[in-house]
Amino acid sequence: MVNVALFVRLEAKPGKEAEVETFLRGGLPLVMEEPSTIAWFGIRLGPSTFGIFDAFPDEAGRQAHLSGKVAAALMARASELFASPPAIEKVDVLAAKLPA
């Protein structure tokens, strides 16, 4: 069951859109190593706007993710790839349908 999540909005610098897409695709293997990350999505919202949505069973899982490899890689490349710092929002999950 998931109870909490993160929504991260990312605005690519002009000309960096393909690199952001590659970065998000490359994050999947790192997230696969996180047992408390129940669901993780790298998404494209528009031509230069991207995002990450991930869900966790509890606050401990969310915090583990925020201090994990993907978050570290995101922050390490933020000034290179993004027009502004990643906008990280902590959200509560009210309802979810996940594979059994």
Sequence and secondary structure as in RCSB ss.txt:
>XXXX:A:sequence
MVNVALFVRLEAKPGKEAEVETFLRGGLPLVMEEPSTIAWFGIRLGPSTFGIFDAFPDEAGRQAHLSGKVAAALM
ARASELFASPPAIEKVDVLAAKLPA
>XXXX:A:secstr
   EEEEEEEEB TT HHHHHHHHHHHHHHHHT TT  EEEEEE SSSEEEEEEEESSHHHHHHHHTSHHHHHHH
HHHHHHBSS  EEEEEE        
